[in-house]
Amino acid sequence: MTIHKEGRLIIAIFFVVLTAINLLAFYFISNPIVTWVLGMTSFLFFLFTVRFFRKPTRALITDENTVYAPADGTVMVIEETIEGEFFKDKRIQVSIFMSVWNIHINWFPIAGIIKYFKYHPGKFLLARLPKSSSENERTSVVIEDKNKRQILVRQIAGIVARRIICYAKEGNEVKQNTELGFIRFGSRVDLFFPVGTKIQVSIGQKTKGTQTVIATY
């Protein structure tokens, strides 16, 4: 377990700011209870931030007929829907909700070529709401494998998340279960599969990024 690169600067800034606040409180506030409470609050906040940006060490699994979870979280949606941005037809949607306690790294669920990438500015509605998939700040990434099968992965910001980071670029070749990006502080990832894809998870199931099998061809 290490600290993800997207969190190192934030953690350093928080450390400096919190240390300065507590030193000033120590010198200028004579009430020891106030300084103790402030110190403990600062420590817990810093600990939470470090924990949020943790990067786990996981075995790299590859299988061209398997789609692995792109995120840690809980499966909250499995349904047929119309995907109106890229495919513009009926697809199977699987959505994974990430709470602030989950690891927020996202991974490529399959290997292939990035055929489409688009960033959408938007709202910061609660990520559990269905309309967050089309109204919130988000990125859409379409990956095509060597058998010409395409899936769309959508990173969605939530009510707390304010920063989506995506490493995908159109035309690039990506390996399965390598890093797709990072979403800071609570969010969701949607997957859109061709109708007929065999979904291997159920509503309410916990997922582990790069490890849990979401679907098979």
Secondary structure, 3 states (H helix, E strand, C coil): CEECHHHHHHHHHHHHHHHHHHHHHHHHCCCHHHHHHHHHHHHHHHHHHHHHCEECCCCCCCCCCEEECCCCEEEEEEEEEEECCCCCEEEEEEEEEECCCCCCEEECCCCEEEEEEEEECCECCCCCCCCHHHHECEEEEEEECCCCCEEEEEEEECCCCCEEEECCCCCCEECCCCEEEEEECCEEEEEEEECCCEECCCCCCEECCCCCEEEEC
